[in-house]
Amino acid sequence: MSQDDEIHQRITALVDEEHQLRDSGASPEHVQRLRELERQLDQAWDLLRRRQAAREFGKDDSEVTEQPESQVEGYLQ
């Protein structure tokens, strides 16, 4: 299994958990966990995109590492 496949699996698991929480109501704990899931999803998608960009430009994608949450959340949309 490739590292990209592992990232995709992680994203799928996070999205599944997010859907379960959204379907089960909005307790304070659920809201907090949803925020955490959103941050983790942002990090995973960022990592996947940066790995793909590295390959596109002929670089070694194995050198691409996950960015800190503070950096990913600071990106401009």
C-alpha positions in Angstrom: 0.0 0.0 0.0 1.4 3.4 -1.0 1.7 6.3 1.4 -1.0 8.1 -0.7 -3.3 5.1 -0.2 -2.7 5.4 3.6 -3.6 9.1 3.5 -6.7 8.4 1.6 -7.7 5.7 4.1 -7.1 8.2 6.9 -9.2 10.8 5.2 -12.0 8.3 4.7 -12.0 7.2 8.4 -12.0 10.9 9.5 -14.9 11.7 7.2 -16.9 8.6 8.4 -16.4 9.7 12.0 -17.4 13.3 11.1 -20.6 12.0 9.5 -21.4 9.9 12.5 -21.0 12.8 14.9 -23.1 15.1 12.7 -25.9 12.5 12.6 -25.8 12.0 16.4 -26.4 15.5 17.5 -24.5 18.6 18.6 -23.3 18.0 22.2 -20.4 20.2 23.3 -18.1 17.1 23.1 -19.3 16.5 19.5 -18.7 20.1 18.5 -15.2 20.0 19.9 -14.4 16.7 18.2 -15.8 18.0 14.9 -13.4 20.9 15.0 -10.6 18.5 15.7 -11.6 16.3 12.8 -11.8 19.3 10.5 -8.3 20.3 11.4 -7.0 16.7 10.9 -8.8 16.6 7.5 -7.2 19.9 6.5 -3.8 18.5 7.4 -4.3 15.2 5.5 -5.6 16.9 2.4 -2.7 19.4 2.5 -0.2 16.5 2.8 -1.8 14.7 -0.1 -1.8 17.8 -2.3 1.9 18.6 -1.5 2.9 15.0 -2.2 1.2 15.2 -5.6 2.8 18.6 -6.3 6.3 17.2 -5.5 5.8 14.3 -8.0 4.5 16.7 -10.6 7.7 18.8 -10.3 10.0 15.7 -10.3 10.8 15.8 -6.6 10.8 12.9 -4.1 7.3 12.8 -2.5 8.6 10.7 0.4 10.4 13.8 1.7 7.1 15.7 2.1 5.9 15.7 5.7 2.8 16.8 7.4 2.7 20.5 8.3 1.8 21.6 11.8 -1.8 22.4 12.3 -1.1 26.0 13.0 0.5 26.4 9.5 -2.2 24.5 7.6 -5.0 26.4 9.4 -3.2 29.7 8.5 -3.4 29.2 4.8 -5.5 31.7 2.9 -8.4 30.3 1.0 
